[in-house]
Each structure stands twice: as structure tokens, then as C-alpha cells.
Amino acid sequence: MPKDVILTPEGLQKLKDELELLSTEKRREVAERIKEAREFGDITENSEYDDAKNEQAMLEQRIAQLEDKLRAAQVIDAKDVTTDVVGVGTIVHVKDEKTGKSVRYTIVGSAEAKPDEHKLSNESPVGRALIGRRRNETVAVKVPRGPARKLKITKIDVGLE
């Protein structure tokens, strides 16, 4: 049984757009490649045909994954997001107590996580440590190397429009 996929409205739209693109344009492109490869003759030793069939299998797998995610999607509504506690759909401002550096993270579901854009999954170590916490609380986050980092929550904003 698939677990719930927590999405923002923006994340839901991105998944729908990707599914639409793959189901239409990409499927047609792959079908055309298979057709062209068949025209080369014997398909038993035809690398173009094998490549096209492999691409088709990967495409269909991705389409199935997207459909599963959309079926299990739980969309976070902006009016349900509170700034009292950190949760999915919030922007949390934290200050590293050791370095004094301030960082702003948007907490999103795992399907939308992009750490390089400071979009953290609610299932990541930092996201999990911050969820349910309030302003001015300090949380300890275990990191792969070295002692745990201590992050102080300085501000919580609504991250959805």
C-alpha cells in the first residue's frame, strides 16, 4: 500500500504537467523510434530497437510512478498552514548556534524536496527535527560527521500562496 505523498499545490501541478508530457509527446517520440528501428530489418540484433524498447520501458515505469504519486497525493492547503509550529508548507528561519549562520528552509513533502534550493523534505533529518517545533526552540540535528548541529528557530512563515 503506497504511503501518502504530501504535496504543495505547486508540486501537484508539476507532477500533473510531467505526467501529461510523458503520456503524450514522449510516448509518441518513443513509438516513432521503435517504428524507425523496426524498419532497419531483423530486430534480434538491432541495437537501435533494443535502446528504443528500453527507453519505452523506463518511460512507462516513470508514468506509473507519477500516477501512483498522484493517486496517493495529499495536497497541503495554504489556509491549513499555521505559523505557530513548523510543518509542511511553512518556511522556517533557523540560526546555527555554532556558526551563527542563518538559513531559511521551506518544508515540503519528499516528492518536492530540493536541498540545493533549501526545500527540505519532512522526512529528511533536518525536516524531521524541525516539524512540530515552535519559534525560539532549539533543535539538535544529527549530521553524518561530527557532533549534532543545534539550530534555533527564529521565524516561521507560510510558504504557500
C-alpha positions as CSV (number, residue, x, y, z in Angstrom):
1,M,0.0,0.0,0.0
2,P,1.6,3.3,-1.0
3,K,2.2,5.9,1.6
4,D,0.6,9.4,1.4
5,V,2.5,11.8,-0.8
6,I,2.4,15.2,0.7
7,L,2.4,18.0,-2.0
8,T,2.0,21.7,-2.2
9,P,-0.4,22.9,-4.9
10,E,2.7,23.9,-7.0
11,G,4.2,20.4,-6.6
12,L,0.9,18.8,-7.6
13,Q,0.8,20.9,-10.8
14,K,4.4,20.0,-11.6
15,L,3.6,16.3,-11.3
16,K,0.5,16.6,-13.5
17,D,2.4,18.6,-16.1
18,E,5.2,16.0,-16.2
19,L,2.7,13.1,-16.5
20,E,0.9,14.9,-19.4
21,L,4.2,15.5,-21.2
22,L,5.4,11.9,-20.8
23,S,1.9,10.4,-21.7
24,T,1.6,12.4,-24.9
25,E,4.8,13.8,-26.5
26,K,7.3,11.4,-25.1
27,R,5.2,8.3,-25.8
28,R,4.8,9.4,-29.4
29,E,8.6,10.0,-29.7
30,V,9.5,6.6,-28.4
31,A,6.9,4.9,-30.5
32,E,8.4,6.6,-33.6
33,R,11.9,5.5,-32.6
34,I,10.6,1.9,-32.3
35,K,8.9,2.1,-35.7
36,E,12.1,3.5,-37.3
37,A,14.3,0.9,-35.7
38,R,12.0,-1.9,-37.0
39,E,12.4,-0.6,-40.5
40,F,16.1,-1.5,-40.3
41,G,15.2,-5.1,-40.6
42,D,16.0,-8.0,-38.2
43,I,15.2,-6.9,-34.7
44,T,17.2,-9.7,-33.0
45,E,20.5,-7.9,-33.4
46,N,19.2,-4.3,-33.7
47,S,20.7,-2.1,-31.1
48,E,18.5,0.9,-32.1
49,Y,15.4,-1.2,-31.5
50,D,16.7,-2.5,-28.1
51,D,17.5,1.1,-27.0
52,A,14.1,2.3,-28.0
53,K,12.4,-0.6,-26.2
54,N,14.5,0.1,-23.1
55,E,13.5,3.8,-23.2
56,Q,9.9,2.8,-23.6
57,A,10.1,0.6,-20.5
58,M,11.7,3.4,-18.5
59,L,9.1,5.9,-19.7
60,E,6.2,3.6,-18.8
61,Q,7.8,3.0,-15.3
62,R,8.0,6.7,-14.7
63,I,4.4,7.3,-15.9
64,A,3.3,4.5,-13.4
65,Q,5.3,6.2,-10.6
66,L,3.7,9.6,-11.3
67,E,0.2,8.0,-11.5
68,D,0.8,6.3,-8.1
69,K,2.0,9.6,-6.5
70,L,-1.0,11.5,-7.8
71,R,-3.4,8.8,-6.5
72,A,-1.8,9.0,-3.1
73,A,-1.4,12.8,-3.1
74,Q,-2.4,14.8,-0.1
75,V,-2.3,18.4,-1.0
76,I,-1.5,21.0,1.6
77,D,-3.9,23.9,1.5
78,A,-2.5,27.4,2.4
79,K,-5.4,28.1,4.8
80,D,-4.5,25.0,6.8
81,V,-0.8,26.0,7.3
82,T,-0.1,27.8,10.6
83,T,2.9,29.8,11.7
84,D,2.6,28.5,15.2
85,V,4.6,25.4,14.6
86,V,6.8,24.1,11.8
87,G,5.0,21.9,9.3
88,V,4.8,21.0,5.6
89,G,4.1,24.2,3.7
90,T,6.0,26.5,6.1
91,I,9.2,28.5,5.7
92,V,11.3,28.2,8.8
93,H,14.2,30.5,9.5
94,V,16.9,28.9,11.6
95,K,20.2,30.1,13.1
96,D,23.1,27.6,13.5
97,E,24.2,28.2,17.1
98,K,27.8,27.2,16.4
99,T,28.5,29.2,13.2
100,G,25.9,32.0,13.7
101,K,24.8,31.5,10.1
102,S,21.1,32.0,9.4
103,V,19.3,29.8,6.8
104,R,15.7,29.7,5.5
105,Y,14.2,26.3,4.7
106,T,10.9,25.5,3.1
107,I,9.4,22.3,4.4
108,V,7.8,20.2,1.7
109,G,6.8,16.6,1.1
110,S,9.5,14.2,-0.1
111,A,8.3,14.3,-3.7
112,E,9.2,18.0,-3.9
113,A,12.4,18.1,-1.9
114,K,15.3,20.0,-3.5
115,P,18.0,20.6,-0.9
116,D,20.1,22.8,-3.2
117,E,17.1,25.2,-3.3
118,H,16.6,24.9,0.5
119,K,13.4,22.9,0.0
120,L,13.7,20.2,2.7
121,S,11.6,17.0,2.9
122,N,9.5,16.5,6.0
123,E,11.2,13.1,6.1
124,S,14.8,14.4,6.0
125,P,16.8,14.5,9.2
126,V,16.6,18.3,9.5
127,G,13.0,18.4,8.3
128,R,12.0,15.7,10.8
129,A,13.8,17.5,13.7
130,L,12.0,20.8,12.9
131,I,8.5,19.5,12.3
132,G,6.2,20.4,15.2
133,R,8.6,22.8,16.8
134,R,7.9,26.4,17.7
135,R,9.7,29.8,17.3
136,N,12.7,30.2,19.7
137,E,13.0,26.5,20.2
138,T,16.5,24.9,19.6
139,V,16.7,21.5,18.0
140,A,19.7,19.2,17.7
141,V,20.1,17.6,14.3
142,K,22.4,14.6,13.8
143,V,24.8,15.1,10.9
144,P,26.8,12.3,9.2
145,R,30.1,13.6,10.5
146,G,30.8,15.4,13.7
147,P,28.6,16.5,16.6
148,A,24.9,17.3,16.2
149,R,24.2,20.7,14.9
150,K,22.0,23.0,17.1
151,L,19.5,25.1,15.1
152,K,17.4,27.8,16.7
153,I,14.1,28.6,15.1
154,T,13.9,32.3,14.7
155,K,10.8,32.7,12.5
156,I,8.1,30.6,10.9
157,D,6.2,31.9,7.7
158,V,3.6,30.4,5.5
159,G,5.3,29.0,2.4
160,L,2.3,28.6,0.2
161,E,0.5,31.3,-1.8
